[in-house]
């Protein structure tokens, strides 16, 4: 299972990083959805939602940041934080805390979220 995830992540990362152009509109695109995992690409323009609309939550997942990004994260019950995240950063989120994330930079952000189904 670990090898399957690694292969999928490396394939998606190399494919996505090989793309020089980022579309002019925000949104999400499902890259893989099978019985083992779901892989979703998120693109956000400046001042746009980064990984979901408004306040939302996710199941446990791996996030792979594909662009240098400035984001503003607001948890449902907490203070807003401004963060700078470098391209190539990977983060495992094990909790489903409700939050919003806004692209606070002047460039589009692009990231991949990998959800395991087993």
N, CA, C and O atoms as a Tinker XYZ file with bonds, in Angstrom:
   472  protein
     1  N      0.824000   -1.198000    0.000000    73     2
     2  CA     0.000000    0.000000    0.000000    64     1     3
     3  C      0.864000    1.255000    0.000000    63     2     4     5
     4  O      0.576000    2.209000   -0.723000    81     3
     5  N      1.931000    1.257000    0.815000    73     3     6
     6  CA     2.797000    2.429000    0.872000    64     5     7
     7  C      3.434000    2.696000   -0.486000    63     6     8     9
     8  O      3.572000    3.848000   -0.896000    81     7
     9  N      3.824000    1.620000   -1.188000    73     7    10
    10  CA     4.449000    1.788000   -2.495000    64     9    11
    11  C      3.455000    2.327000   -3.518000    63    10    12    13
    12  O      3.814000    3.141000   -4.368000    81    11
    13  N      2.209000    1.875000   -3.436000    73    11    14
    14  CA     1.175000    2.363000   -4.333000    64    13    15
    15  C      0.972000    3.855000   -4.142000    63    14    16    17
    16  O      0.881000    4.599000   -5.119000    81    15
    17  N      0.900000    4.302000   -2.894000    73    15    18
    18  CA     0.743000    5.719000   -2.600000    64    17    19
    19  C      1.942000    6.497000   -3.101000    63    18    20    21
    20  O      1.776000    7.548000   -3.721000    81    19
    21  N      3.148000    6.007000   -2.847000    73    19    22
    22  CA     4.361000    6.701000   -3.271000    64    21    23
    23  C      4.401000    6.842000   -4.786000    63    22    24    25
    24  O      4.731000    7.912000   -5.298000    81    23
    25  N      4.073000    5.787000   -5.500000    73    23    26
    26  CA     4.078000    5.839000   -6.961000    64    25    27
    27  C      3.054000    6.855000   -7.459000    63    26    28    29
    28  O      3.350000    7.641000   -8.360000    81    27
    29  N      1.859000    6.844000   -6.883000    73    27    30
    30  CA     0.824000    7.793000   -7.302000    64    29    31
    31  C      1.240000    9.224000   -7.016000    63    30    32    33
    32  O      1.057000   10.102000   -7.860000    81    31
    33  N      1.794000    9.469000   -5.842000    73    31    34
    34  CA     2.215000   10.819000   -5.468000    64    33    35
    35  C      3.340000   11.289000   -6.377000    63    34    36    37
    36  O      3.301000   12.418000   -6.865000    81    35
    37  N      4.336000   10.454000   -6.613000    73    35    38
    38  CA     5.444000   10.842000   -7.479000    64    37    39
    39  C      4.971000   11.080000   -8.905000    63    38    40    41
    40  O      5.428000   12.019000   -9.558000    81    39
    41  N      4.078000   10.257000   -9.390000    73    39    42
    42  CA     3.559000   10.429000  -10.747000    64    41    43
    43  C      2.789000   11.734000  -10.869000    63    42    44    45
    44  O      2.994000   12.495000  -11.815000    81    43
    45  N      1.906000   11.994000   -9.918000    73    43    46
    46  CA     1.116000   13.216000   -9.950000    64    45    47
    47  C      2.009000   14.425000   -9.767000    63    46    48    49
    48  O      1.838000   15.425000  -10.464000    81    47
    49  N      2.967000   14.357000   -8.839000    73    47    50
    50  CA     3.860000   15.483000   -8.588000    64    49    51
    51  C      4.702000   15.793000   -9.809000    63    50    52    53
    52  O      4.823000   16.957000  -10.190000    81    51
    53  N      5.286000   14.783000  -10.433000    73    51    54
    54  CA     6.140000   15.041000  -11.586000    64    53    55
    55  C      5.311000   15.550000  -12.754000    63    54    56    57
    56  O      5.764000   16.423000  -13.496000    81    55
    57  N      4.103000   15.021000  -12.932000    73    55    58
    58  CA     3.228000   15.511000  -13.988000    64    57    59
    59  C      2.861000   16.970000  -13.734000    63    58    60    61
    60  O      2.948000   17.801000  -14.638000    81    59
    61  N      2.451000   17.281000  -12.509000    73    59    62
    62  CA     2.000000   18.630000  -12.185000    64    61    63
    63  C      3.140000   19.629000  -12.208000    63    62    64    65
    64  O      2.968000   20.752000  -12.682000    81    63
    65  N      4.312000   19.238000  -11.699000    73    63    66
    66  CA     5.440000   20.159000  -11.689000    64    65    67
    67  C      5.972000   20.385000  -13.101000    63    66    68    69
    68  O      6.605000   21.407000  -13.367000    81    67
    69  N      5.725000   19.457000  -13.992000    73    67    70
    70  CA     6.149000   19.609000  -15.370000    64    69    71
    71  C      5.272000   20.577000  -16.140000    63    70    72    73
    72  O      5.629000   20.994000  -17.242000    81    71
    73  N      4.146000   20.934000  -15.586000    73    71    74
    74  CA     3.251000   21.883000  -16.214000    64    73    75
    75  C      3.718000   23.293000  -15.876000    63    74    76    77
    76  O      3.759000   23.659000  -14.702000    81    75
    77  N      4.067000   24.079000  -16.868000    73    75    78
    78  CA     4.558000   25.432000  -16.619000    64    77    79
    79  C      3.432000   26.436000  -16.477000    63    78    80    81
    80  O      3.618000   27.489000  -15.867000    81    79
    81  N      2.281000   26.133000  -17.021000    73    79    82
    82  CA     1.186000   27.084000  -17.002000    64    81    83
    83  C      0.169000   26.713000  -15.944000    63    82    84    85
    84  O     -0.164000   25.540000  -15.773000    81    83
    85  N     -0.317000   27.708000  -15.240000    73    83    86
    86  CA    -1.391000   27.507000  -14.276000    64    85    87
    87  C     -2.620000   28.191000  -14.855000    63    86    88    89
    88  O     -2.549000   29.365000  -15.221000    81    87
    89  N     -3.740000   27.492000  -14.946000    73    87    90
    90  CA    -4.943000   28.085000  -15.533000    64    89    91
    91  C     -5.337000   29.385000  -14.845000    63    90    92    93
    92  O     -4.961000   29.640000  -13.701000    81    91
    93  N     -6.101000   30.202000  -15.565000    73    91    94
    94  CA    -6.527000   31.501000  -15.051000    64    93    95
    95  C     -7.692000   31.406000  -14.082000    63    94    96    97
    96  O     -8.102000   32.423000  -13.524000    81    95
    97  N     -8.230000   30.230000  -13.869000    73    95    98
    98  CA    -9.351000   30.127000  -12.952000    64    97    99
    99  C     -9.059000   29.131000  -11.840000    63    98   100   101
   100  O     -8.286000   28.188000  -12.003000    81    99
   101  N     -9.699000   29.373000  -10.714000    73    99   102
   102  CA    -9.541000   28.499000   -9.559000    64   101   103
   103  C    -10.430000   27.283000   -9.715000    63   102   104   105
   104  O    -11.359000   27.265000  -10.523000    81   103
   105  N    -10.126000   26.270000   -8.926000    73   103   106
   106  CA   -10.989000   25.104000   -8.908000    64   105   107
   107  C    -10.243000   23.849000   -8.533000    63   106   108   109
   108  O     -9.053000   23.876000   -8.220000    81   107
   109  N    -10.966000   22.750000   -8.572000    73   107   110
   110  CA   -10.362000   21.469000   -8.257000    64   109   111
   111  C    -10.601000   20.506000   -9.399000    63   110   112   113
   112  O    -11.588000   20.601000  -10.129000    81   111
   113  N     -9.666000   19.571000   -9.535000    73   111   114
   114  CA    -9.749000   18.563000  -10.587000    64   113   115
   115  C     -9.380000   17.225000   -9.970000    63   114   116   117
   116  O     -8.324000   17.092000   -9.353000    81   115
   117  N    -10.239000   16.242000  -10.132000    73   115   118
   118  CA    -9.946000   14.902000   -9.620000    64   117   119
   119  C     -9.022000   14.215000  -10.615000    63   118   120   121
   120  O     -9.382000   14.014000  -11.775000    81   119
   121  N     -7.822000   13.854000  -10.149000    73   119   122
   122  CA    -6.822000   13.217000  -10.998000    64   121   123
   123  C     -6.908000   11.702000  -10.944000    63   122   124   125
   124  O     -6.704000   11.029000  -11.955000    81   123
   125  N     -7.212000   11.157000   -9.760000    73   123   126
   126  CA    -7.350000    9.714000   -9.560000    64   125   127
   127  C     -8.478000    9.499000   -8.561000    63   126   128   129
   128  O     -8.552000   10.194000   -7.548000    81   127
   129  N     -9.345000    8.552000   -8.836000    73   127   130
   130  CA   -10.387000    8.178000   -7.876000    64   129   131
   131  C    -10.689000    6.700000   -8.094000    63   130   132   133
   132  O    -11.385000    6.324000   -9.037000    81   131
   133  N    -10.148000    5.868000   -7.201000    73   131   134
   134  CA   -10.376000    4.428000   -7.304000    64   133   135
   135  C    -10.658000    3.868000   -5.916000    63   134   136   137
   136  O    -10.899000    4.635000   -4.983000    81   135
   137  N    -10.634000    2.559000   -5.760000    73   135   138
   138  CA   -10.964000    1.970000   -4.464000    64   137   139
   139  C     -9.856000    2.147000   -3.434000    63   138   140   141
   140  O    -10.082000    1.876000   -2.254000    81   139
   141  N     -8.673000    2.589000   -3.833000    73   139   142
   142  CA    -7.537000    2.763000   -2.918000    64   141   143
   143  C     -7.340000    4.212000   -2.476000    63   142   144   145
   144  O     -6.997000    4.472000   -1.323000    81   143
   145  N     -7.558000    5.157000   -3.398000    73   143   146
   146  CA    -7.269000    6.556000   -3.083000    64   145   147
   147  C     -8.036000    7.504000   -3.988000    63   146   148   149
   148  O     -8.569000    7.129000   -5.032000    81   147
   149  N     -8.063000    8.760000   -3.532000    73   147   150
   150  CA    -8.585000    9.853000   -4.350000    64   149   151
   151  C     -7.516000   10.932000   -4.350000    63   150   152   153
   152  O     -7.031000   11.327000   -3.289000    81   151
   153  N     -7.143000   11.414000   -5.534000    73   151   154
   154  CA    -6.116000   12.445000   -5.677000    64   153   155
   155  C     -6.771000   13.648000   -6.344000    63   154   156   157
   156  O     -7.327000   13.540000   -7.437000    81   155
   157  N     -6.699000   14.803000   -5.668000    73   155   158
   158  CA    -7.378000   16.006000   -6.143000    64   157   159
   159  C     -6.364000   17.138000   -6.282000    63   158   160   161
   160  O     -5.590000   17.410000   -5.364000    81   159
   161  N     -6.378000   17.793000   -7.441000    73   159   162
   162  CA    -5.541000   18.975000   -7.676000    64   161   163
   163  C     -6.381000   20.215000   -7.374000    63   162   164   165
   164  O     -7.510000   20.340000   -7.849000    81   163
   165  N     -5.827000   21.120000   -6.585000    73   163   166
   166  CA    -6.499000   22.389000   -6.275000    64   165   167
   167  C     -5.658000   23.531000   -6.822000    63   166   168   169
   168  O     -4.451000   23.588000   -6.589000    81   167
   169  N     -6.295000   24.437000   -7.548000    73   167   170
   170  CA    -5.643000   25.646000   -8.050000    64   169   171
   171  C     -6.438000   26.831000   -7.531000    63   170   172   173
   172  O     -7.668000   26.836000   -7.580000    81   171
   173  N     -5.724000   27.835000   -7.033000    73   171   174
   174  CA    -6.386000   29.008000   -6.470000    64   173   175
   175  C     -5.716000   30.278000   -6.973000    63   174   176   177
   176  O     -4.492000   30.404000   -6.930000    81   175
   177  N     -6.508000   31.197000   -7.440000    73   175   178
   178  CA    -6.015000   32.513000   -7.833000    64   177   179
   179  C     -5.909000   33.392000   -6.583000    63   178   180   181
   180  O     -6.511000   33.068000   -5.559000    81   179
   181  N     -5.156000   34.498000   -6.645000    73   179   182
   182  CA    -5.064000   35.400000   -5.494000    64   181   183
   183  C     -6.444000   35.784000   -4.968000    63   182   184   185
   184  O     -7.357000   36.088000   -5.735000    81   183
   185  N     -6.571000   35.762000   -3.658000    73   183   186
   186  CA    -7.794000   36.063000   -2.909000    64   185   187
   187  C     -8.861000   34.981000   -3.051000    63   186   188   189
   188  O     -9.987000   35.159000   -2.584000    81   187
   189  N     -8.520000   33.863000   -3.690000    73   187   190
   190  CA    -9.478000   32.772000   -3.858000    64   189   191
   191  C     -9.316000   31.707000   -2.789000    63   190   192   193
   192  O     -8.295000   31.643000   -2.104000    81   191
   193  N    -10.341000   30.870000   -2.655000    73   191   194
   194  CA   -10.280000   29.725000   -1.745000    64   193   195
   195  C     -9.233000   28.739000   -2.254000    63   194   196   197
   196  O     -9.163000   28.477000   -3.455000    81   195
   197  N     -8.416000   28.189000   -1.349000    73   195   198
   198  CA    -7.291000   27.338000   -1.739000    64   197   199
   199  C     -7.678000   25.872000   -1.874000    63   198   200   201
   200  O     -7.327000   25.243000   -2.873000    81   199
   201  N     -8.387000   25.307000   -0.905000    73   199   202
   202  CA    -8.610000   23.852000   -0.905000    64   201   203
   203  C    -10.056000   23.470000   -0.639000    63   202   204   205
   204  O    -10.333000   22.322000   -0.291000    81   203
   205  N    -10.964000   24.387000   -0.792000    73   203   206
   206  CA   -12.384000   24.152000   -0.559000    64   205   207
   207  C    -13.075000   25.497000   -0.435000    63   206   208   209
   208  O    -12.413000   26.510000   -0.209000    81   207
   209  N    -14.381000   25.526000   -0.576000    73   207   210
   210  CA   -15.106000   26.788000   -0.533000    64   209   211
   211  C    -15.485000   27.170000    0.886000    63   210   212   213
   212  O    -16.098000   26.384000    1.608000    81   211
   213  N    -15.116000   28.392000    1.283000    73   211   214
   214  CA   -15.474000   28.883000    2.606000    64   213   215
   215  C    -15.003000   27.963000    3.716000    63   214   216   217
   216  O    -13.973000   27.301000    3.595000    81   215
   217  N    -15.773000   27.927000    4.804000    73   215   218
   218  CA   -15.461000   27.009000    5.903000    64   217   219
   219  C    -15.777000   25.587000    5.455000    63   218   220   221
   220  O    -16.868000   25.321000    4.950000    81   219
   221  N    -14.834000   24.679000    5.636000    73   219   222
   222  CA   -14.993000   23.295000    5.198000    64   221   223
   223  C    -14.051000   22.411000    6.002000    63   222   224   225
   224  O    -13.277000   22.913000    6.816000    81   223
   225  N    -14.108000   21.101000    5.783000    73   223   226
   226  CA   -13.157000   20.185000    6.414000    64   225   227
   227  C    -12.841000   19.058000    5.437000    63   226   228   229
   228  O    -13.544000   18.863000    4.446000    81   227
   229  N    -11.796000   18.335000    5.724000    73   227   230
   230  CA   -11.339000   17.227000    4.887000    64   229   231
   231  C    -11.205000   15.973000    5.744000    63   230   232   233
   232  O    -11.033000   16.054000    6.960000    81   231
   233  N    -11.284000   14.831000    5.104000    73   231   234
   234  CA   -10.883000   13.581000    5.741000    64   233   235
   235  C     -9.356000   13.611000    5.853000    63   234   236   237
   236  O     -8.720000   14.428000    5.187000    81   235
   237  N     -8.743000   12.741000    6.682000    73   235   238
   238  CA    -7.275000   12.701000    6.755000    64   237   239
   239  C     -6.680000   12.584000    5.346000    63   238   240   241
   240  O     -7.179000   11.829000    4.512000    81   239
   241  N     -5.604000   13.347000    5.095000    73   239   242
   242  CA    -5.031000   13.380000    3.754000    64   241   243
   243  C     -3.597000   13.899000    3.772000    63   242   244   245
   244  O     -3.134000   14.470000    4.759000    81   243
   245  N     -2.915000   13.685000    2.662000    73   243   246
   246  CA    -1.583000   14.223000    2.420000    64   245   247
   247  C     -1.729000   15.399000    1.474000    63   246   248   249
   248  O     -2.367000   15.278000    0.429000    81   247
   249  N     -1.140000   16.545000    1.831000    73   247   250
   250  CA    -1.117000   17.706000    0.947000    64   249   251
   251  C      0.292000   17.863000    0.395000    63   250   252   253
   252  O      1.269000   17.802000    1.140000    81   251
   253  N      0.392000   18.064000   -0.912000    73   251   254
   254  CA     1.663000   18.317000   -1.583000    64   253   255
   255  C      1.544000   19.689000   -2.234000    63   254   256   257
   256  O      0.735000   19.877000   -3.143000    81   255
   257  N      2.342000   20.648000   -1.777000    73   255   258
   258  CA     2.296000   22.010000   -2.292000    64   257   259
   259  C      3.195000   22.083000   -3.527000    63   258   260   261
   260  O      4.369000   21.717000   -3.464000    81   259
   261  N      2.648000   22.555000   -4.648000    73   259   262
   262  CA     3.385000   22.573000   -5.909000    64   261   263
   263  C      3.885000   23.953000   -6.311000    63   262   264   265
   264  O      4.654000   24.075000   -7.265000    81   263
   265  N      3.457000   24.999000   -5.596000    73   263   266
   266  CA     3.923000   26.355000   -5.879000    64   265   267
   267  C      4.276000   27.037000   -4.561000    63   266   268   269
   268  O      3.689000   26.723000   -3.525000    81   267
   269  N      5.224000   27.963000   -4.590000    73   267   270
   270  CA     5.449000   28.797000   -3.410000    64   269   271
   271  C      4.142000   29.540000   -3.159000    63   270   272   273
   272  O      3.570000   30.120000   -4.082000    81   271
   273  N      3.672000   29.525000   -1.923000    73   271   274
   274  CA     2.332000   30.035000   -1.643000    64   273   275
   275  C      2.297000   30.870000   -0.374000    63   274   276   277
   276  O      2.998000   30.590000    0.598000    81   275
   277  N      1.466000   31.899000   -0.408000    73   275   278
   278  CA     1.124000   32.664000    0.787000    64   277   279
   279  C     -0.359000   32.416000    1.026000    63   278   280   281
   280  O     -1.187000   32.650000    0.146000    81   279
   281  N     -0.684000   31.940000    2.227000    73   279   282
   282  CA    -2.073000   31.614000    2.532000    64   281   283
   283  C     -2.479000   32.183000    3.881000    63   282   284   285
   284  O     -1.646000   32.413000    4.758000    81   283
   285  N     -3.772000   32.402000    4.023000    73   283   286
   286  CA    -4.359000   32.839000    5.283000    64   285   287
   287  C     -5.307000   31.730000    5.730000    63   286   288   289
   288  O     -6.305000   31.447000    5.067000    81   287
   289  N     -4.981000   31.105000    6.866000    73   287   290
   290  CA    -5.762000   29.985000    7.385000    64   289   291
   291  C     -6.580000   30.458000    8.578000    63   290   292   293
   292  O     -6.048000   31.067000    9.506000    81   291
   293  N     -7.886000   30.171000    8.547000    73   291   294
   294  CA    -8.769000   30.534000    9.649000    64   293   295
   295  C     -9.491000   29.283000   10.134000    63   294   296   297
   296  O    -10.371000   28.773000    9.441000    81   295
   297  N     -9.126000   28.773000   11.334000    73   295   298
   298  CA    -9.872000   27.642000   11.892000    64   297   299
   299  C    -11.234000   28.121000   12.391000    63   298   300   301
   300  O    -11.410000   29.298000   12.705000    81   299
   301  N    -12.186000   27.204000   12.459000    73   299   302
   302  CA   -13.534000   27.558000   12.899000    64   301   303
   303  C    -13.515000   28.188000   14.291000    63   302   304   305
   304  O    -14.252000   29.138000   14.553000    81   303
   305  N    -12.681000   27.665000   15.178000    73   303   306
   306  CA   -12.601000   28.178000   16.550000    64   305   307
   307  C    -11.157000   28.552000   16.850000    63   306   308   309
   308  O    -10.479000   27.854000   17.604000    81   307
   309  N    -10.685000   29.638000   16.271000    73   307   310
   310  CA    -9.303000   30.034000   16.510000    64   309   311
   311  C     -8.959000   31.293000   15.746000    63   310   312   313
   312  O     -9.796000   31.880000   15.059000    81   311
   313  N     -7.710000   31.693000   15.882000    73   311   314
   314  CA    -7.233000   32.918000   15.259000    64   313   315
   315  C     -6.706000   32.654000   13.852000    63   314   316   317
   316  O     -6.163000   31.587000   13.567000    81   315
   317  N     -6.874000   33.640000   12.986000    73   315   318
   318  CA    -6.366000   33.571000   11.623000    64   317   319
   319  C     -4.847000   33.646000   11.637000    63   318   320   321
   320  O     -4.262000   34.422000   12.393000    81   319
   321  N     -4.207000   32.828000   10.789000    73   319   322
   322  CA    -2.748000   32.822000   10.667000    64   321   323
   323  C     -2.364000   33.053000    9.213000    63   322   324   325
   324  O     -3.000000   32.525000    8.301000    81   323
   325  N     -1.314000   33.851000    9.004000    73   323   326
   326  CA    -0.736000   34.040000    7.679000    64   325   327
   327  C      0.510000   33.185000    7.586000    63   326   328   329
   328  O      1.385000   33.265000    8.448000    81   327
   329  N      0.600000   32.358000    6.534000    73   327   330
   330  CA     1.728000   31.444000    6.367000    64   329   331
   331  C      2.301000   31.557000    4.964000    63   330   332   333
   332  O      1.584000   31.842000    4.004000    81   331
   333  N      3.614000   31.328000    4.859000    73   331   334
   334  CA     4.267000   31.165000    3.566000    64   333   335
   335  C      4.722000   29.720000    3.483000    63   334   336   337
   336  O      5.416000   29.232000    4.376000    81   335
   337  N      4.336000   29.032000    2.416000    73   335   338
   338  CA     4.637000   27.614000    2.248000    64   337   339
   339  C      5.421000   27.447000    0.951000    63   338   340   341
   340  O      5.033000   27.976000   -0.090000    81   339
   341  N      6.517000   26.716000    1.021000    73   339   342
   342  CA     7.386000   26.534000   -0.139000    64   341   343
   343  C      6.919000   25.383000   -1.027000    63   342   344   345
   344  O      6.353000   24.402000   -0.544000    81   343
   345  N      7.159000   25.514000   -2.309000    73   343   346
   346  CA     6.897000   24.438000   -3.259000    64   345   347
   347  C      7.645000   23.186000   -2.823000    63   346   348   349
   348  O      8.810000   23.258000   -2.430000    81   347
   349  N      6.984000   22.053000   -2.891000    73   347   350
   350  CA     7.596000   20.792000   -2.476000    64   349   351
   351  C      7.267000   20.392000   -1.054000    63   350   352   353
   352  O      7.573000   19.273000   -0.642000    81   351
   353  N      6.651000   21.283000   -0.294000    73   351   354
   354  CA     6.259000   20.966000    1.080000    64   353   355
   355  C      5.174000   19.894000    1.068000    63   354   356   357
   356  O      4.219000   19.973000    0.295000    81   355
   357  N      5.330000   18.893000    1.930000    73   355   358
   358  CA     4.298000   17.866000    2.099000    64   357   359
   359  C      3.855000   17.865000    3.558000    63   358   360   361
   360  O      4.677000   17.961000    4.468000    81   359
   361  N      2.552000   17.757000    3.766000    73   359   362
   362  CA     1.989000   17.807000    5.116000    64   361   363
   363  C      0.911000   16.734000    5.232000    63   362   364   365
   364  O      0.031000   16.645000    4.376000    81   363
   365  N      0.972000   15.915000    6.292000    73   363   366
   366  CA    -0.081000   14.940000    6.571000    64   365   367
   367  C     -1.043000   15.558000    7.574000    63   366   368   369
   368  O     -0.624000   15.976000    8.653000    81   367
   369  N     -2.325000   15.622000    7.236000    73   367   370
   370  CA    -3.367000   16.118000    8.126000    64   369   371
   371  C     -4.186000   14.926000    8.596000    63   370   372   373
   372  O     -4.792000   14.219000    7.791000    81   371
   373  N     -4.198000   14.709000    9.908000    73   371   374
   374  CA    -4.879000   13.543000   10.472000    64   373   375
   375  C     -6.238000   13.892000   11.068000    63   374   376   377
   376  O     -7.007000   12.999000   11.423000    81   375
   377  N     -6.534000   15.171000   11.179000    73   375   378
   378  CA    -7.798000   15.586000   11.796000    64   377   379
   379  C     -8.674000   16.284000   10.765000    63   378   380   381
   380  O     -8.201000   16.701000    9.708000    81   379
   381  N     -9.938000   16.403000   11.082000    73   379   382
   382  CA   -10.901000   17.017000   10.168000    64   381   383
   383  C    -11.398000   18.337000   10.741000    63   382   384   385
   384  O    -12.606000   18.554000   10.829000    81   383
   385  N    -10.487000   19.219000   11.130000    73   383   386
   386  CA   -10.866000   20.508000   11.697000    64   385   387
   387  C    -11.478000   21.406000   10.618000    63   386   388   389
   388  O    -10.930000   21.536000    9.524000    81   387
   389  N    -12.604000   22.015000   10.934000    73   387   390
   390  CA   -13.242000   22.941000   10.005000    64   389   391
   391  C    -12.396000   24.205000    9.908000    63   390   392   393
   392  O    -11.936000   24.733000   10.920000    81   391
   393  N    -12.192000   24.689000    8.669000    73   391   394
   394  CA   -11.298000   25.817000    8.430000    64   393   395
   395  C    -11.619000   26.463000    7.080000    63   394   396   397
   396  O    -12.379000   25.920000    6.279000    81   395
   397  N    -11.026000   27.622000    6.852000    73   395   398
   398  CA   -11.000000   28.207000    5.508000    64   397   399
   399  C     -9.553000   28.564000    5.209000    63   398   400   401
   400  O     -8.785000   28.896000    6.112000    81   399
   401  N     -9.186000   28.494000    3.931000    73   399   402
   402  CA    -7.828000   28.851000    3.504000    64   401   403
   403  C     -7.959000   29.735000    2.271000    63   402   404   405
   404  O     -8.573000   29.346000    1.277000    81   403
   405  N     -7.372000   30.932000    2.346000    73   403   406
   406  CA    -7.429000   31.906000    1.255000    64   405   407
   407  C     -6.021000   32.128000    0.714000    63   406   408   409
   408  O     -5.064000   32.199000    1.485000    81   407
   409  N     -5.890000   32.238000   -0.601000    73   407   410
   410  CA    -4.621000   32.586000   -1.237000    64   409   411
   411  C     -4.389000   34.075000   -0.981000    63   410   412   413
   412  O     -5.053000   34.918000   -1.583000    81   411
   413  N     -3.455000   34.399000   -0.096000    73   411   414
   414  CA    -3.189000   35.794000    0.252000    64   413   415
   415  C     -2.016000   36.366000   -0.532000    63   414   416   417
   416  O     -1.615000   37.506000   -0.301000    81   415
   417  N     -1.468000   35.592000   -1.449000    73   415   418
   418  CA    -0.352000   36.058000   -2.269000    64   417   419
   419  C     -0.830000   36.731000   -3.540000    63   418   420   421
   420  O     -2.026000   36.943000   -3.739000    81   419
   421  N      0.134000   37.067000   -4.404000    73   419   422
   422  CA    -0.199000   37.709000   -5.675000    64   421   423
   423  C     -0.026000   36.764000   -6.865000    63   422   424   425
   424  O     -0.085000   37.197000   -8.016000    81   423
   425  N      0.189000   35.474000   -6.589000    73   423   426
   426  CA     0.339000   34.458000   -7.625000    64   425   427
   427  C     -0.633000   33.307000   -7.350000    63   426   428   429
   428  O     -1.052000   33.117000   -6.208000    81   427
   429  N     -0.996000   32.539000   -8.378000    73   427   430
   430  CA    -1.839000   31.359000   -8.152000    64   429   431
   431  C     -1.130000   30.335000   -7.267000    63   430   432   433
   432  O      0.098000   30.251000   -7.266000    81   431
   433  N     -1.903000   29.567000   -6.522000    73   431   434
   434  CA    -1.362000   28.440000   -5.759000    64   433   435
   435  C     -1.839000   27.154000   -6.421000    63   434   436   437
   436  O     -2.906000   27.104000   -7.034000    81   435
   437  N     -1.019000   26.115000   -6.281000    73   435   438
   438  CA    -1.385000   24.810000   -6.836000    64   437   439
   439  C     -0.935000   23.755000   -5.845000    63   438   440   441
   440  O      0.204000   23.777000   -5.381000    81   439
   441  N     -1.831000   22.828000   -5.520000    73   439   442
   442  CA    -1.485000   21.748000   -4.602000    64   441   443
   443  C     -2.271000   20.494000   -4.951000    63   442   444   445
   444  O     -3.288000   20.537000   -5.644000    81   443
   445  N     -1.762000   19.378000   -4.447000    73   443   446
   446  CA    -2.389000   18.075000   -4.630000    64   445   447
   447  C     -2.782000   17.556000   -3.250000    63   446   448   449
   448  O     -1.978000   17.606000   -2.320000    81   447
   449  N     -4.008000   17.060000   -3.109000    73   447   450
   450  CA    -4.453000   16.403000   -1.883000    64   449   451
   451  C     -4.693000   14.933000   -2.195000    63   450   452   453
   452  O     -5.385000   14.600000   -3.156000    81   451
   453  N     -4.111000   14.046000   -1.368000    73   451   454
   454  CA    -4.231000   12.602000   -1.557000    64   453   455
   455  C     -4.984000   12.027000   -0.366000    63   454   456   457
   456  O     -4.534000   12.136000    0.775000    81   455
   457  N     -6.132000   11.415000   -0.637000    73   455   458
   458  CA    -6.958000   10.785000    0.387000    64   457   459
   459  C     -6.865000    9.271000    0.220000    63   458   460   461
   460  O     -7.113000    8.752000   -0.869000    81   459
   461  N     -6.511000    8.558000    1.291000    73   459   462
   462  CA    -6.489000    7.099000    1.252000    64   461   463
   463  C     -7.871000    6.571000    1.602000    63   462   464   465
   464  O     -8.546000    7.126000    2.469000    81   463
   465  N     -8.290000    5.521000    0.946000    73   463   466
   466  CA    -9.615000    4.955000    1.192000    64   465   467
   467  C     -9.570000    3.678000    2.012000    63   466   468   469
   468  O    -10.621000    3.165000    2.397000    81   467
   469  N     -8.394000    3.154000    2.288000    73   467   470
   470  CA    -8.283000    1.922000    3.080000    64   469   471
   471  C     -7.618000    2.203000    4.395000    63   470   472
   472  O     -7.435000    1.291000    5.201000    81   471
